[in-house]
């Protein structure tokens, strides 16, 4: 929850990320690059966390009921594909993750 009056939570996190830079540049375009890269890093982190959460949900679904974990597999592969499309993770890494999930589901169903 963000309690700052004039800035949103996303802006607050970007400002926090900017303050983590050791030395702020003097040139205006370089200042903008620091700000933009901090914002992109925040967005990428949010996408990765979403994928990680989806992977955990899939693991719990497989442990609880392997027969009905197929629906969660679809959601998880969708989240992985979206992350790969945005360039957050490499397409080969995405394919590897999806293959391992499918293999895990087949192994649990047997």
N, C-alpha and C positions, 0 to 999 in steps of 0.2 A: 504494500500500500504506500502510495506516494503522498506526502503531506505538504509539498511545496506549492505555493500559491500560483506562481506564474509559469511553471514548467510541468510538462507531463512526466510520467514515470519513465518513458522511453528516453526523453531528453535528459532526464536526470542521470540515467545510466550512461548515456553518451558523454555527458559532462564528466562523470566519474571516470570513465575510460580515458578521456583526454587528460585528466589530471594525473593519470598513471604514467604518462609520457615523461621521460626524464627532463628533456629540454624542449620547450615549445619553440617552433621556428619563428623567425621574424617576418618572412615573406608571406604575403596574404594567401597566395595559392597553396603554399605548403601548409599553412594553418588549416585551410579548407580540406586538404588531403587528410590531415590527421583526424579532423572531425568526421569526414565521410568514411574513412577506413574504420574508425571506432564504431560508427553506426552499422556498417556492413558486418563487422565482427560480432556485434550484438545480435543482428538478425541471423547470422550463420549459427551462432551458439543456440538460439532459440529453436532453429530447425533441427539441429543435432540432438538437442534435449528431447524434442518430440519423437524423433526416431528411437532414441534410447528408451523412452517411456513405452512406446509401442512394442519394442522388443521384450521389455519386462512383462507387459500384459500378455504377449504371446507365450512366453515361458510359463506364466501362471496358468494360462488356459490349457496348455499341453499337460501340465502337471495335474490339473484338476480333472479335465475330461478330454482326452485326446481325440475322441470321436467327433466332438463338436468344435474343435479348435480351427477348423478350416476357415470359418468366418473371420476369426482373428488373424489368420495367415493372410487373407485378402487385404485387411486393413493395414497390416504391417508392411506388406510388399508395396502397397500404395504409398505409404509414408516414405519408404526407402526410395521408390521411383521419383517422388516429388523432390526429395533431397538431392538426388542425382541430377534431375533436370535443372535445378537451381545452381548446380555446381558446388554444392556444399561437400558432397562426397563424390569420389571418382566413380564412373559408370562400371568399371570392373569390380570395384569394391562393393557396389550395390548388387551386382549380379552374384558375387560370391556370398554375400549375406543372405540373399534370397534362396540360393541353392542350399545353403546350410540349414535355413529354416525349414525348407521342404523336406530335406533329409531327416531333420529332427522330428518332424511331424510323422513321417512314414515309420521311423524307428519306434516312436511312442505308440503308434496304432497297432503295431505287431505284438 
